[in-house]
């Protein structure tokens, strides 16, 4: 079952972000997967090459009206990997590492 997450807060720890396109809605099974998608999009749009580390908060609004926030520190690291899928080679330039940020 897919859930919907909205990016509510983004802050850069490395590099500079373009102020536009820092928010969006992403559909995924888990909040960390949605946050990873958002970081990939934001780093691409900001033209950051190599390492890109962001602190990101995604919010899930459930059907009963409750709201949950999930915060992560996600690093995009240059790590070229070639994967063979359905007989075709797919090159991945980066890998993502996510750690949850505990609320105080």
N, C-alpha and C positions, 0 to 999 in steps of 0.2 A: 504494500500500500504506500503510495507516494504521499508525502506531506509537503506543505508549502512553508517556506522560510523567507523572511524579508531581512535584508541587511539594514541594520539601524545605525551602526557606528563603525568607522574604519579609521585607524591611525597607523602611520608608517613608523617603523623603527629603523629602516634602511631605505635610502633613496627618497625621491620626491614623488608625490602623487598629484595627478591632475585632479582638480576639484570636481569635474563632471564624471559621471558614470561610476560613482562610488556606492551607489545604492541600486537595489534591484530585488527581484523575487526569483527564487530558485526552487525547483521541485526535486526532492530526493527522499530517500528512505530515512536518512539520519541527518542530524544538524551539522555534523562535522563534514559530511560529503557536500552539503550545500555551501558551507563556508569555504571549502577547498575550491569549488567551482567559482565562487565569487572572487577569491584571491587570484585565481588564474586569469579571470577576465580583467580585474583591476590592474594587475601587473602588466598585462598585454597592452591595455589602453594607455597606461602611463609610460610605455616604451622603456621599461626597466629591463635591462639585460643582466643575466647572471642572477645573483642572490637577491631575493625580494622577501622581506619579512614584514608582516602586517599583524596588528591586533585587530580582530574583527568580532563584532557581536551580531548574531542573527536572532530573529524573533519568530516564534511560532504562535500563530493565533489558531486556537482549536475551535471546533464547531460550537462548543458550549460556552464560548466567550472567554475562556481562560487564556492567559498569555504567558509564554515561557521564554526566557532569554538564555542564550548559550554564547559564551565568550571563548575565543581561541586565539592562540598565538601560532601563526602558520608561516613556515619558511619554505620558499621555493628555491631549490638548490639545483645548480647545473649538474646533471647526472645523465649523460646520454645512454640510452638503452634501446636496443633493437629487438622487437617482438615479431614473431611470425604468426599471423592470424589468417586463416583461410587461404594459406599459400602465398600471402602477400607480406612483405616486410613493412613494418610500421616503426618509424623512428620517433622516440620520445626524447625531448631535450632535457626536461626537468623532472624532478620528483618533489613531492610535497611532504613536509613533516608537520604534524599538528599536535599541539599540547593544549589541554583545557586550562583556562584561567579560573581559579577558584574565586568565588565571591566572598567578600569579607563579612 
